[in-house]
């Protein structure tokens, strides 16, 4: 049994498809079909670009999450007030360390 294979590259397929379309549609319909195909490809690219820019706009926005951070800071300030800690000018990390050290001091005094 002999096997025959067509050794056709990618660019040759384009020529074969073009000749087939030319044979099916003739010379009158081919320009009209190519115009419609060009418009469809243009609309596809336009829509694709709009979607990509929309997605890029969504992913590039920095979420403004203020409520949990403010609530955490307010909780730490309330604890600092009850422990008589002056928290003005302290960062959150410094305030946490001050509260932690004050809590551990009060815990060892009770024992």
C-alpha positions as CSV (number, residue, x, y, z in Angstrom):
1,X,0.0,0.0,0.0
2,X,1.5,3.3,-1.0
3,X,0.9,6.5,0.9
4,X,0.7,9.8,-0.8
5,X,1.0,12.9,1.1
6,X,0.5,16.5,0.0
7,X,3.6,18.4,0.9
8,X,1.9,21.9,1.0
9,X,3.2,24.7,3.2
10,X,1.1,27.4,4.9
11,X,1.4,30.1,2.2
12,X,0.4,27.6,-0.5
13,X,-2.8,26.9,1.3
14,X,-3.7,30.6,1.1
15,X,-3.2,30.5,-2.7
16,X,-5.4,27.4,-2.9
17,X,-8.2,28.9,-0.8
18,X,-8.0,32.1,-2.9
19,X,-8.3,30.2,-6.2
20,X,-11.2,28.2,-4.7
21,X,-13.0,31.3,-3.7
22,X,-12.4,32.9,-7.1
23,X,-13.8,29.8,-8.8
24,X,-16.9,29.7,-6.5
25,X,-17.7,33.3,-6.4
26,X,-16.4,34.6,-9.7
27,X,-15.0,38.0,-10.5
28,X,-18.1,39.9,-9.7
29,X,-18.8,38.7,-6.1
30,X,-15.2,38.5,-4.9
31,X,-14.6,42.2,-4.2
32,X,-17.9,42.4,-2.3
33,X,-17.0,39.4,-0.2
34,X,-13.5,40.7,0.6
35,X,-15.0,44.1,1.7
36,X,-17.4,42.3,4.0
37,X,-14.6,40.1,5.4
38,X,-12.4,43.2,5.9
39,X,-15.3,45.0,7.8
40,X,-15.8,41.9,10.0
41,X,-12.1,41.7,10.8
42,X,-12.0,45.4,11.5
43,X,-15.0,45.1,13.9
44,X,-13.4,42.2,15.6
45,X,-10.1,44.1,16.2
46,X,-12.0,47.2,17.4
47,X,-14.0,45.2,19.9
48,X,-11.0,43.2,21.0
49,X,-9.1,46.5,21.6
50,X,-12.0,48.0,23.5
51,X,-12.2,44.9,25.8
52,X,-8.4,44.8,26.3
53,X,-8.4,48.5,27.3
54,X,-11.4,48.0,29.6
55,X,-9.7,45.1,31.3
56,X,-6.4,47.0,31.6
57,X,-8.3,49.9,33.1
58,X,-9.9,47.6,35.7
59,X,-6.6,45.9,36.6
60,X,-4.6,49.2,36.8
61,X,-6.9,50.8,39.3
62,X,-5.7,50.7,42.9
63,X,-8.5,49.8,45.2
64,X,-9.3,52.4,47.9
65,X,-9.7,50.3,51.0
66,X,-9.9,52.7,53.8
67,X,-12.6,51.4,56.2
68,X,-10.8,48.3,57.6
69,X,-7.5,50.2,57.9
70,X,-9.1,53.1,59.7
71,X,-11.1,50.8,61.9
72,X,-7.9,48.9,62.9
73,X,-6.1,52.2,63.6
74,X,-9.1,53.4,65.7
75,X,-9.0,50.1,67.7
76,X,-5.3,50.5,68.3
77,X,-5.8,54.2,69.4
78,X,-8.6,53.2,71.7
79,X,-6.4,50.5,73.3
80,X,-3.5,53.0,73.6
81,X,-5.8,55.5,75.4
82,X,-6.9,52.9,77.9
83,X,-3.3,52.0,78.5
84,X,-2.3,55.7,78.8
85,X,0.0,55.6,75.8
86,X,0.7,58.8,73.8
87,X,0.2,57.6,70.2
88,X,0.6,61.0,68.4
89,X,3.1,60.7,65.6
90,X,3.4,57.0,65.9
91,X,3.1,54.7,62.9
92,X,0.9,51.6,63.1
93,X,3.9,49.4,63.7
94,X,5.3,51.6,66.5
95,X,1.8,51.7,68.1
96,X,1.5,47.9,68.0
97,X,4.9,47.5,69.7
98,X,4.0,50.1,72.4
99,X,0.7,48.4,73.1
100,X,2.3,44.9,73.1
101,X,5.1,46.0,75.5
102,X,2.6,47.8,77.8
103,X,0.3,44.8,77.8
104,X,3.2,42.5,78.7
105,X,4.3,44.9,81.5
106,X,0.8,44.9,82.9
107,X,0.7,41.1,82.6
108,X,3.9,40.6,84.6
109,X,2.8,43.1,87.3
110,X,-0.3,41.1,88.0
111,X,1.7,37.9,88.7
